[in-house]
Amino acid sequence: MRQKKTLSDFKRENPSIDGTIIFSTPNYKVIVGNFKTRIEAERNLAEIKNRYKSVFLLKPGK
């Protein structure tokens, strides 16, 4: 499963950011981070986007 490799690679590169895989019909999503503010999430997004081009922010509960 490609998602497991992506999550494994991400955790190796970013050990301080937690992550998981969820299934949302019909796709699997690799969800990372649990940020307290949108600003904190956006700062991390900029760094993560350098390696993972299709990354985007999700609101809690989505």
N, C-alpha and C positions, 0 to 999 in steps of 0.2 A: 504494500500500500504506500503510495507516494507521500501521503500526508504524514505518515509515521516518520519517514526519513526527513521531511521538511521540519517537523517539530523537533526531532532529535538534533538536526543541524542547528536549528535556532537556539535550543537550550545550551548546546555546546558553546555557541558564539556569544550568548547572552545569559549567563548563569543566574543573574539576579532578577530575571523576568520569568515569571511562571507562564505555563501554557498548557493547552489541552486540545483535543480534537472533538468536534461535535458533528452530528449528522443532521443536516437540514435539507429535506427532500428537494431536489435530487442530489445535493452536493454534500461533501464533507468540507468542514471549515477548520482551519487551524486558528484557534483563538489564543492570543497572548496578552499578558499584562492585566493589571487591575489597578488602574491609576485613580487617584483621589480627585484630580482636577482635569479639565479638558486641556489646559495649558501643559500639564505634565505629560499627558498622552500625546499631544502634538509634538512636543520635543522628542519623545521617543520615536514617534512615527517618522520624523525626518531622518533619524539615524537608521532605523530599520528599512526604510524605503531604499536606501543605498544598495541593499543586498536583495530585498524581496520587492520587486517592482509593483506587484498587484495588491499591495497592502492598503488597508483603509481603516478608518475608525468606525466602531460600532457603539451605539448608545447602550447602556445597561438594559438588560431585558430584551434585547433584539436577537 
